Amino acid sequence: MTIAKKIQSSIKNSSLIRKMFEEGARMKAEIGEENVFDFSLGNPNLEPPPKFKDVLLDLINDPVPGRHGYMPNAGFPETRQAVADFLSRNNRAEFASGDVVMTTGAGGALNVILKTIIDPGDEVIIPSPYFVEYNFYLDNHQGIPRIVPTKNDFSLDLAAIEDALCEKTKAVLINSPNNPTGKVYSEEELSGLGRLMEKAGKKFSRNIYLISDEPYRKIVYDGIRSPSIFDIYNESIVATSFSKDLSLPGERIGYAAINPAISERDIVSSGMILSNRILGFVNAPGLMQRAVPYLLDVSVDISPYQKNRDILCEALERFGYRFVKPQGAFYLFPETPIKDDVQFTSILKEENILTVPGSAFACPGHIRIAYCTSQKTVERSLPGFERAMRKVMKKP
Ligand SMILES: Cc1ncc(COP(=O)(O)O)c(C=O)c1O
């Protein structure tokens, strides 16, 4: 073997989500796209808002030369300023362009942040279930994940987090609205977390960062608001993107933003800019960066997602599935009626329904249903969900 042992083993154990996605492609080729109910990947089915295309056409026709060259590693100054102004409008703090680094999606932002703050062996507390790419991202920077399960309703278990905070803790990494649960952490929970972290920071005499991964921030239902961590905890950094709320995951555009009240603001910012460069990103995609200032207050119409959520929740409850109703993102995370979640995904696959086992999110005994699909897919899948439940309950 010529490649690194670590990558060899990662390939072997790599994402159950991707495996399902690939299985879906195979099944679609075999039995037709319309007969496969693919809830495996969080790939938004909605088209980007029309304004996105209008803005792109204007940008492409812009006659000013030199638009496609290198730029500062943090991104175009006017884009960073527009994002800073947007953040100032939506938070209590006043942001400057230096607080923003444009990145290749939220995944890029997380890697930039982790590279900037992690020393080898530093621990990062992650409430589970969680997006398991975090394990790879932490490993990239020799950080150690410290997984702390959430409560039964997927809210933060503050007592467990308090127990996990120690002299090695460098950060707590949260994701709200959450993938895979759809949970939105409340202001009260986040304030409680902030207080714990402040106390721990003093006790262990070190900065403990709160990293908030929030690409689903604008996808919330029933009038709920996703609270701002900037207003809650000073040592905070947000990683986000336009992948989900503008349906642009393939365009790889996002940003990292630091709290203006963070300690050593300039050093953190300089570290992130350097990290963006030396991770090989160099800078976030230029054309997308130029589009961002026109799109900050725009998002896809999320009502089709809410409709899908409601249809699924109503039907699955009727069939006997147990779950916490999601408040945001586009995922439902029901308990499996049998203990073995991988086996239950196979039973669903017999109904041509593709879901991801909870094990892929460090939470066995569940499945994740990504309902960012057409309403027709949701509706046509329902009899299969019912049959799968009957099968394991041994009902005719
Ligand atoms: C919780 C979470 N964080 C980060 C990402 C990565 O987002 P991006 O495509 O913007 O890199 C995803 C993508 O599904 C996600 O679910």
The ligand as an SDF file (V2000), in Angstrom:
LIG
                    3D

 16 16  0  0  0  0  0  0  0  0999 V2000
  -23.9030   20.6490   10.5970 C   0  0  0  0  0  0  0  0  0  0  0  0
  -23.1890   20.9110    9.3200 C   0  0  0  0  0  0  0  0  0  0  0  0
  -22.0760   21.6390    9.3590 N   0  0  0  0  0  0  0  0  0  0  0  0
  -21.3800   21.8950    8.2370 C   0  0  0  0  0  0  0  0  0  0  0  0
  -21.8000   21.4280    7.0160 C   0  0  0  0  0  0  0  0  0  0  0  0
  -20.9990   21.7350    5.8070 C   0  0  0  0  0  0  0  0  0  0  0  0
  -21.5760   22.7930    5.1360 O   0  0  0  0  0  0  0  0  0  0  0  0
  -20.9200   23.3830    3.8020 P   0  0  0  0  0  0  0  0  0  0  0  0
  -21.4870   22.6190    2.6550 O   0  0  0  0  0  0  0  0  0  0  0  0
  -21.3280   24.8160    3.7850 O   0  0  0  0  0  0  0  0  0  0  0  0
  -19.4500   23.2100    3.9410 O   0  0  0  0  0  0  0  0  0  0  0  0
  -22.9680   20.6590    6.9300 C   0  0  0  0  0  0  0  0  0  0  0  0
  -23.4100   20.1000    5.6580 C   0  0  0  0  0  0  0  0  0  0  0  0
  -24.2970   19.2920    5.5450 O   0  0  0  0  0  0  0  0  0  0  0  0
  -23.6850   20.3930    8.1260 C   0  0  0  0  0  0  0  0  0  0  0  0
  -24.8030   19.6620    8.1210 O   0  0  0  0  0  0  0  0  0  0  0  0
  1  2  1  0
  2  3  1  0
  2 15  2  0
  3  4  2  0
  4  5  1  0
  5  6  1  0
  5 12  2  0
  6  7  1  0
  7  8  1  0
  8  9  2  0
  8 10  1  0
  8 11  1  0
 12 13  1  0
 12 15  1  0
 13 14  2  0
 15 16  1  0
M  END
$$$$
